[in-house]
Structures are given as C-alpha cells and as structure tokens.
C-alpha cells in the first residue's frame, strides 16, 4: 500500500479519528468528546476553519492519542524521520471528511 501524504490539519484529524482503536471514531463522537459541535469539527476537518483554537487542537490530540505538533505540522520526532503517529501515515483510510447530517 502506498503511503498517503497527510498535508493538512483536517486530513490528519480525519486519519487519526478513523484509525482510532479499538474502533473508528465518528465525527459526532469526537466533537462531543472535545466539546464542540459536529458542524464546527466538520469545518476544521474540511479546512473552512483554518486556524482553530489551540485548546481545541490540544483536546483533539488528547482524545485521539496523537501529538498536537503532529496534528498541526505533520512533523517527525526531533532527530528521527519517524512521524509522531506512524500508523496513520500508512492508514488505508479515506481522507475526505464525511458531511455532517
């Protein structure tokens, strides 16, 4: 499987959400757990909101178990070429967020 490039904050959130174990997390579930509306989360994932509050990014990273730095920049660990969420770089997931019903 070819590695997918996760270029945006929204793509990284979707990938982390869909790779969440033990089951994929819905957009609504993540929104509920971080204290925002599903519409607000959808806007972050689709890039409509291109600069969300740092507190929201921190909550997303905590719930999904990934680094806030990785969510924001897709950066690798300092001194290595490994991504902060390596299992997500090769995730076989659709990166386009589902529309909120």
N, CA, C and O atoms as a GROMACS GRO file, in nm:
protein
  404
    1UNK      N    1   0.084  -0.117   0.000
    1UNK     CA    2   0.000   0.000   0.000
    1UNK      C    3   0.089   0.123   0.000
    1UNK      O    4   0.186   0.129   0.076
    2UNK      N    5   0.058   0.220  -0.081
    2UNK     CA    6   0.137   0.342  -0.089
    2UNK      C    7   0.105   0.431   0.030
    2UNK      O    8  -0.009   0.440   0.076
    3UNK      N    9   0.209   0.497   0.078
    3UNK     CA   10   0.192   0.588   0.190
    3UNK      C   11   0.114   0.711   0.143
    3UNK      O   12   0.142   0.766   0.037
    4UNK      N   13   0.017   0.752   0.223
    4UNK     CA   14  -0.062   0.869   0.190
    4UNK      C   15   0.001   0.991   0.257
    4UNK      O   16   0.045   0.982   0.372
    5UNK      N   17   0.005   1.102   0.189
    5UNK     CA   18   0.059   1.223   0.246
    5UNK      C   19  -0.057   1.300   0.308
    5UNK      O   20  -0.154   1.335   0.242
    6UNK      N   21  -0.043   1.326   0.437
    6UNK     CA   22  -0.146   1.398   0.511
    6UNK      C   23  -0.101   1.543   0.520
    6UNK      O   24  -0.025   1.580   0.610
    7UNK      N   25  -0.147   1.626   0.427
    7UNK     CA   26  -0.095   1.760   0.411
    7UNK      C   27  -0.157   1.864   0.503
    7UNK      O   28  -0.094   1.965   0.534
    8UNK      N   29  -0.279   1.842   0.547
    8UNK     CA   30  -0.348   1.945   0.625
    8UNK      C   31  -0.385   1.895   0.763
    8UNK      O   32  -0.391   1.775   0.789
    9UNK      N   33  -0.410   1.991   0.850
    9UNK     CA   34  -0.460   1.959   0.983
    9UNK      C   35  -0.585   1.873   0.974
    9UNK      O   36  -0.597   1.772   1.044
   10UNK      N   37  -0.678   1.912   0.888
   10UNK     CA   38  -0.802   1.836   0.874
   10UNK      C   39  -0.780   1.693   0.830
   10UNK      O   40  -0.844   1.602   0.882
   11UNK      N   41  -0.689   1.672   0.734
   11UNK     CA   42  -0.660   1.536   0.689
   11UNK      C   43  -0.599   1.453   0.801
   11UNK      O   44  -0.630   1.335   0.815
   12UNK      N   45  -0.512   1.514   0.881
   12UNK     CA   46  -0.450   1.440   0.991
   12UNK      C   47  -0.553   1.407   1.099
   12UNK      O   48  -0.548   1.299   1.158
   13UNK      N   49  -0.647   1.498   1.125
   13UNK     CA   50  -0.753   1.470   1.224
   13UNK      C   51  -0.839   1.354   1.174
   13UNK      O   52  -0.868   1.261   1.250
   14UNK      N   53  -0.879   1.358   1.048
   14UNK     CA   54  -0.963   1.251   0.992
   14UNK      C   55  -0.889   1.117   1.000
   14UNK      O   56  -0.946   1.017   1.043
   15UNK      N   57  -0.762   1.116   0.960
   15UNK     CA   58  -0.684   0.992   0.962
   15UNK      C   59  -0.674   0.937   1.104
   15UNK      O   60  -0.690   0.817   1.126
   16UNK      N   61  -0.646   1.025   1.200
   16UNK     CA   62  -0.634   0.981   1.339
   16UNK      C   63  -0.768   0.932   1.393
   16UNK      O   64  -0.775   0.832   1.465
   17UNK      N   65  -0.874   1.002   1.357
   17UNK     CA   66  -1.009   0.963   1.402
   17UNK      C   67  -1.048   0.828   1.347
   17UNK      O   68  -1.105   0.745   1.419
   18UNK      N   69  -1.018   0.804   1.220
   18UNK     CA   70  -1.056   0.678   1.157
   18UNK      C   71  -0.965   0.563   1.196
   18UNK      O   72  -1.004   0.447   1.188
   19UNK      N   73  -0.844   0.594   1.239
   19UNK     CA   74  -0.751   0.491   1.284
   19UNK      C   75  -0.763   0.464   1.433
   19UNK      O   76  -0.696   0.376   1.486
   20UNK      N   77  -0.847   0.539   1.501
   20UNK     CA   78  -0.863   0.528   1.646
   20UNK      C   79  -0.902   0.386   1.684
   20UNK      O   80  -0.991   0.327   1.623
   21UNK      N   81  -0.836   0.332   1.783
   21UNK     CA   82  -0.866   0.196   1.827
   21UNK      C   83  -0.943   0.201   1.958
   21UNK      O   84  -0.926   0.296   2.034
   22UNK      N   85  -1.027   0.105   1.988
   22UNK     CA   86  -1.047  -0.021   1.917
   22UNK      C   87  -1.142  -0.009   1.799
   22UNK      O   88  -1.159  -0.105   1.724
   23UNK      N   89  -1.205   0.108   1.780
   23UNK     CA   90  -1.296   0.125   1.665
   23UNK      C   91  -1.280   0.266   1.612
   23UNK      O   92  -1.232   0.356   1.681
   24UNK      N   93  -1.320   0.284   1.489
   24UNK     CA   94  -1.316   0.418   1.430
   24UNK      C   95  -1.408   0.511   1.506
   24UNK      O   96  -1.516   0.471   1.550
   25UNK      N   97  -1.365   0.634   1.522
   25UNK     CA   98  -1.446   0.731   1.593
   25UNK      C   99  -1.520   0.818   1.492
   25UNK      O  100  -1.461   0.868   1.396
   26UNK      N  101  -1.648   0.835   1.514
   26UNK     CA  102  -1.726   0.920   1.424
   26UNK      C  103  -1.693   1.066   1.451
   26UNK      O  104  -1.641   1.102   1.556
   27UNK      N  105  -1.725   1.148   1.354
   27UNK     CA  106  -1.706   1.291   1.368
   27UNK      C  107  -1.789   1.343   1.486
   27UNK      O  108  -1.742   1.426   1.565
   28UNK      N  109  -1.912   1.295   1.496
   28UNK     CA  110  -2.000   1.337   1.605
   28UNK      C  111  -1.943   1.299   1.742
   28UNK      O  112  -1.948   1.378   1.836
   29UNK      N  113  -1.889   1.178   1.753
   29UNK     CA  114  -1.832   1.132   1.880
   29UNK      C  115  -1.712   1.217   1.919
   29UNK      O  116  -1.701   1.259   2.034
   30UNK      N  117  -1.622   1.244   1.825
   30UNK     CA  118  -1.506   1.326   1.856
   30UNK      C  119  -1.551   1.466   1.896
   30UNK      O  120  -1.500   1.522   1.994
   31UNK      N  121  -1.644   1.523   1.823
   31UNK     CA  122  -1.694   1.657   1.855
   31UNK      C  123  -1.750   1.661   1.997
   31UNK      O  124  -1.722   1.754   2.073
   32UNK      N  125  -1.827   1.561   2.032
   32UNK     CA  126  -1.886   1.554   2.166
   32UNK      C  127  -1.776   1.546   2.272
   32UNK      O  128  -1.784   1.614   2.375
   33UNK      N  129  -1.675   1.464   2.247
   33UNK     CA  130  -1.569   1.444   2.346
   33UNK      C  131  -1.479   1.565   2.363
   33UNK      O  132  -1.418   1.582   2.469
   34UNK      N  133  -1.469   1.651   2.261
   34UNK     CA  134  -1.386   1.770   2.274
   34UNK      C  135  -1.467   1.895   2.306
   34UNK      O  136  -1.411   2.002   2.328
   35UNK      N  137  -1.600   1.881   2.307
   35UNK     CA  138  -1.686   1.992   2.348
   35UNK      C  139  -1.716   2.095   2.242
   35UNK      O  140  -1.733   2.213   2.272
   36UNK      N  141  -1.723   2.050   2.116
   36UNK     CA  142  -1.763   2.140   2.006
   36UNK      C  143  -1.877   2.074   1.930
   36UNK      O  144  -1.905   1.955   1.948
   37UNK      N  145  -1.943   2.150   1.845
   37UNK     CA  146  -2.049   2.093   1.764
   37UNK      C  147  -1.989   2.010   1.651
   37UNK      O  148  -1.874   2.030   1.612
   38UNK      N  149  -2.068   1.917   1.599
   38UNK     CA  150  -2.022   1.836   1.484
   38UNK      C  151  -1.995   1.927   1.365
   38UNK      O  152  -1.904   1.901   1.287
   39UNK      N  153  -2.074   2.033   1.351
   39UNK     CA  154  -2.053   2.128   1.241
   39UNK      C  155  -1.917   2.197   1.255
   39UNK      O  156  -1.846   2.213   1.156
   40UNK      N  157  -1.882   2.237   1.377
   40UNK     CA  158  -1.752   2.303   1.399
   40UNK      C  159  -1.637   2.209   1.366
   40UNK      O  160  -1.540   2.249   1.302
   41UNK      N  161  -1.648   2.083   1.409
   41UNK     CA  162  -1.543   1.986   1.378
   41UNK      C  163  -1.534   1.962   1.228
   41UNK      O  164  -1.425   1.952   1.172
   42UNK      N  165  -1.649   1.952   1.164
   42UNK     CA  166  -1.650   1.934   1.018
   42UNK      C  167  -1.580   2.050   0.949
   42UNK      O  168  -1.506   2.030   0.853
   43UNK      N  169  -1.602   2.171   0.997
   43UNK     CA  170  -1.537   2.288   0.938
   43UNK      C  171  -1.386   2.284   0.957
   43UNK      O  172  -1.311   2.329   0.870
   44UNK      N  173  -1.340   2.232   1.070
   44UNK     CA  174  -1.196   2.217   1.092
   44UNK      C  175  -1.141   2.111   0.997
   44UNK      O  176  -1.037   2.132   0.934
   45UNK      N  177  -1.211   1.997   0.986
   45UNK     CA  178  -1.164   1.887   0.901
   45UNK      C  179  -1.162   1.924   0.754
   45UNK      O  180  -1.074   1.878   0.680
   46UNK      N  181  -1.256   2.005   0.710
   46UNK     CA  182  -1.262   2.042   0.568
   46UNK      C  183  -1.179   2.166   0.535
   46UNK      O  184  -1.166   2.202   0.418
   47UNK      N  185  -1.123   2.230   0.636
   47UNK     CA  186  -1.040   2.348   0.612
   47UNK      C  187  -1.115   2.479   0.610
   47UNK      O  188  -1.055   2.584   0.586
   48UNK      N  189  -1.246   2.476   0.635
   48UNK     CA  190  -1.322   2.600   0.643
   48UNK      C  191  -1.273   2.686   0.758
   48UNK      O  192  -1.265   2.808   0.748
   49UNK      N  193  -1.240   2.620   0.869
   49UNK     CA  194  -1.179   2.686   0.983
   49UNK      C  195  -1.032   2.648   0.977
   49UNK      O  196  -0.994   2.538   1.017
   50UNK      N  197  -0.950   2.738   0.927
   50UNK     CA  198  -0.811   2.701   0.904
   50UNK      C  199  -0.718   2.732   1.019
   50UNK      O  200  -0.599   2.699   1.012
   51UNK      N  201  -0.768   2.794   1.125
   51UNK     CA  202  -0.684   2.824   1.240
   51UNK      C  203  -0.764   2.805   1.370
   51UNK      O  204  -0.798   2.903   1.437
   52UNK      N  205  -0.795   2.679   1.404
   52UNK     CA  206  -0.874   2.654   1.525
   52UNK      C  207  -0.795   2.691   1.650
   52UNK      O  208  -0.672   2.696   1.648
   53UNK      N  209  -0.866   2.716   1.758
   53UNK     CA  210  -0.803   2.749   1.886
   53UNK      C  211  -0.708   2.638   1.927
   53UNK      O  212  -0.733   2.520   1.901
   54UNK      N  213  -0.599   2.676   1.990
   54UNK     CA  214  -0.501   2.577   2.036
   54UNK      C  215  -0.562   2.482   2.138
   54UNK      O  216  -0.522   2.366   2.145
   55UNK      N  217  -0.657   2.530   2.218
   55UNK     CA  218  -0.720   2.443   2.317
   55UNK      C  219  -0.799   2.331   2.249
   55UNK      O  220  -0.806   2.220   2.302
   56UNK      N  221  -0.858   2.359   2.133
   56UNK     CA  222  -0.933   2.257   2.059
   56UNK      C  223  -0.836   2.154   2.001
   56UNK      O  224  -0.861   2.034   2.009
   57UNK      N  225  -0.726   2.203   1.942
   57UNK     CA  226  -0.626   2.111   1.886
   57UNK      C  227  -0.569   2.022   1.996
   57UNK      O  228  -0.549   1.902   1.975
   58UNK      N  229  -0.544   2.080   2.114
   58UNK     CA  230  -0.492   2.002   2.226
   58UNK      C  231  -0.591   1.894   2.269
   58UNK      O  232  -0.553   1.780   2.293
   59UNK      N  233  -0.719   1.930   2.278
   59UNK     CA  234  -0.821   1.832   2.316
   59UNK      C  235  -0.831   1.720   2.212
   59UNK      O  236  -0.842   1.602   2.248
   60UNK      N  237  -0.826   1.757   2.084
   60UNK     CA  238  -0.831   1.656   1.977
   60UNK      C  239  -0.713   1.561   1.991
   60UNK      O  240  -0.730   1.440   1.981
   61UNK      N  241  -0.594   1.615   2.014
   61UNK     CA  242  -0.475   1.531   2.026
   61UNK      C  243  -0.485   1.437   2.145
   61UNK      O  244  -0.444   1.321   2.136
   62UNK      N  245  -0.538   1.486   2.256
   62UNK     CA  246  -0.553   1.402   2.376
   62UNK      C  247  -0.652   1.289   2.352
   62UNK      O  248  -0.625   1.174   2.387
   63UNK      N  249  -0.766   1.321   2.293
   63UNK     CA  250  -0.869   1.219   2.270
   63UNK      C  251  -0.821   1.114   2.170
   63UNK      O  252  -0.847   0.995   2.187
   64UNK      N  253  -0.751   1.158   2.066
   64UNK     CA  254  -0.708   1.065   1.961
   64UNK      C  255  -0.572   1.001   1.990
   64UNK      O  256  -0.530   0.910   1.919
   65UNK      N  257  -0.503   1.049   2.092
   65UNK     CA  258  -0.376   0.989   2.130
   65UNK      C  259  -0.262   1.017   2.032
   65UNK      O  260  -0.176   0.932   2.010
   66UNK      N  261  -0.263   1.136   1.975
   66UNK     CA  262  -0.155   1.177   1.886
   66UNK      C  263  -0.100   1.310   1.935
   66UNK      O  264  -0.164   1.378   2.015
   67UNK      N  265   0.017   1.346   1.888
   67UNK     CA  266   0.080   1.470   1.928
   67UNK      C  267   0.011   1.590   1.863
   67UNK      O  268  -0.028   1.586   1.746
   68UNK      N  269  -0.004   1.697   1.941
   68UNK     CA  270  -0.059   1.821   1.885
   68UNK      C  271   0.034   1.875   1.776
   68UNK      O  272  -0.013   1.930   1.677
   69UNK      N  273   0.165   1.858   1.795
   69UNK     CA  274   0.260   1.901   1.691
   69UNK      C  275   0.237   1.825   1.561
   69UNK      O  276   0.241   1.883   1.453
   70UNK      N  277   0.213   1.695   1.572
   70UNK     CA  278   0.186   1.616   1.451
   70UNK      C  279   0.057   1.664   1.385
   70UNK      O  280   0.052   1.677   1.262
   71UNK      N  281  -0.046   1.689   1.465
   71UNK     CA  282  -0.172   1.737   1.406
   71UNK      C  283  -0.151   1.869   1.332
   71UNK      O  284  -0.200   1.887   1.221
   72UNK      N  285  -0.078   1.960   1.393
   72UNK     CA  286  -0.060   2.092   1.335
   72UNK      C  287   0.036   2.095   1.217
   72UNK      O  288   0.011   2.164   1.118
   73UNK      N  289   0.146   2.019   1.227
   73UNK     CA  290   0.252   2.032   1.127
   73UNK      C  291   0.287   1.903   1.055
   73UNK      O  292   0.354   1.906   0.952
   74UNK      N  293   0.242   1.789   1.109
   74UNK     CA  294   0.281   1.661   1.049
   74UNK      C  295   0.427   1.630   1.071
   74UNK      O  296   0.485   1.549   0.999
   75UNK      N  297   0.487   1.695   1.171
   75UNK     CA  298   0.630   1.681   1.196
   75UNK      C  299   0.669   1.545   1.249
   75UNK      O  300   0.591   1.478   1.318
   76UNK      N  301   0.790   1.506   1.217
   76UNK     CA  302   0.851   1.385   1.272
   76UNK      C  303   0.914   1.419   1.406
   76UNK      O  304   0.935   1.536   1.439
   77UNK      N  305   0.945   1.316   1.483
   77UNK     CA  306   1.015   1.335   1.609
   77UNK      C  307   1.150   1.400   1.583
   77UNK      O  308   1.216   1.369   1.483
   78UNK      N  309   1.192   1.488   1.671
   78UNK     CA  310   1.321   1.554   1.654
   78UNK      C  311   1.434   1.453   1.650
   78UNK      O  312   1.443   1.366   1.737
   79UNK      N  313   1.518   1.463   1.549
   79UNK     CA  314   1.632   1.373   1.538
   79UNK      C  315   1.601   1.241   1.470
   79UNK      O  316   1.689   1.157   1.458
   80UNK      N  317   1.476   1.222   1.426
   80UNK     CA  318   1.439   1.098   1.358
   80UNK      C  319   1.358   1.133   1.235
   80UNK      O  320   1.317   1.248   1.216
   81UNK      N  321   1.334   1.036   1.153
   81UNK     CA  322   1.247   1.059   1.038
   81UNK      C  323   1.110   0.996   1.061
   81UNK      O  324   1.027   0.993   0.970
   82UNK      N  325   1.087   0.944   1.182
   82UNK     CA  326   0.960   0.878   1.214
   82UNK      C  327   0.853   0.981   1.244
   82UNK      O  328   0.878   1.074   1.322
   83UNK      N  329   0.735   0.968   1.185
   83UNK     CA  330   0.626   1.060   1.218
   83UNK      C  331   0.578   1.037   1.361
   83UNK      O  332   0.600   0.929   1.417
   84UNK      N  333   0.515   1.136   1.420
   84UNK     CA  334   0.466   1.122   1.556
   84UNK      C  335   0.349   1.026   1.566
   84UNK      O  336   0.316   0.980   1.675
   85UNK      N  337   0.288   0.996   1.456
   85UNK     CA  338   0.178   0.900   1.452
   85UNK      C  339   0.204   0.808   1.332
   85UNK      O  340   0.130   0.816   1.234
   86UNK      N  341   0.307   0.721   1.338
   86UNK     CA  342   0.347   0.644   1.220
   86UNK      C  343   0.239   0.554   1.164
   86UNK      O  344   0.233   0.533   1.043
   87UNK      N  345   0.154   0.502   1.248
   87UNK     CA  346   0.050   0.412   1.199
   87UNK      C  347  -0.051   0.485   1.112
   87UNK      O  348  -0.123   0.422   1.034
   88UNK      N  349  -0.057   0.616   1.124
   88UNK     CA  350  -0.152   0.693   1.046
   88UNK      C  351  -0.099   0.731   0.909
   88UNK      O  352  -0.177   0.753   0.816
   89UNK      N  353   0.032   0.738   0.895
   89UNK     CA  354   0.091   0.774   0.766
   89UNK      C  355   0.059   0.670   0.660
   89UNK      O  356   0.049   0.704   0.542
   90UNK      N  357   0.044   0.544   0.700
   90UNK     CA  358   0.014   0.437   0.605
   90UNK      C  359  -0.130   0.390   0.616
   90UNK      O  360  -0.166   0.285   0.561
   91UNK      N  361  -0.212   0.465   0.687
   91UNK     CA  362  -0.351   0.424   0.708
   91UNK      C  363  -0.424   0.412   0.576
   91UNK      O  364  -0.412   0.498   0.489
   92UNK      N  365  -0.498   0.305   0.562
   92UNK     CA  366  -0.576   0.283   0.440
   92UNK      C  367  -0.715   0.340   0.465
   92UNK      O  368  -0.813   0.267   0.482
   93UNK      N  369  -0.722   0.474   0.468
   93UNK     CA  370  -0.848   0.540   0.501
   93UNK      C  371  -0.879   0.646   0.397
   93UNK      O  372  -0.790   0.696   0.329
   94UNK      N  373  -1.004   0.677   0.386
   94UNK     CA  374  -1.048   0.786   0.301
   94UNK      C  375  -1.024   0.915   0.379
   94UNK      O  376  -1.069   0.927   0.493
   95UNK      N  377  -0.954   1.009   0.320
   95UNK     CA  378  -0.915   1.129   0.392
   95UNK      C  379  -1.015   1.242   0.383
   95UNK      O  380  -0.998   1.343   0.451
   96UNK      N  381  -1.118   1.230   0.303
   96UNK     CA  382  -1.216   1.334   0.294
   96UNK      C  383  -1.322   1.315   0.402
   96UNK      O  384  -1.384   1.209   0.409
   97UNK      N  385  -1.343   1.415   0.487
   97UNK     CA  386  -1.440   1.400   0.595
   97UNK      C  387  -1.581   1.387   0.542
   97UNK      O  388  -1.618   1.447   0.441
   98UNK      N  389  -1.658   1.308   0.611
   98UNK     CA  390  -1.798   1.290   0.576
   98UNK      C  391  -1.875   1.417   0.615
   98UNK      O  392  -1.844   1.480   0.716
   99UNK      N  393  -1.970   1.452   0.538
   99UNK     CA  394  -2.052   1.568   0.569
   99UNK      C  395  -2.137   1.540   0.692
   99UNK      O  396  -2.180   1.427   0.714
  100UNK      N  397  -2.160   1.641   0.770
  100UNK     CA  398  -2.243   1.627   0.888
  100UNK      C  399  -2.388   1.627   0.845
  100UNK      O  400  -2.431   1.712   0.767
  101UNK      N  401  -2.462   1.531   0.895
  101UNK     CA  402  -2.603   1.521   0.858
  101UNK      C  403  -2.686   1.624   0.929
  101UNK      O  404  -2.808   1.630   0.909
   0.00000   0.00000   0.00000
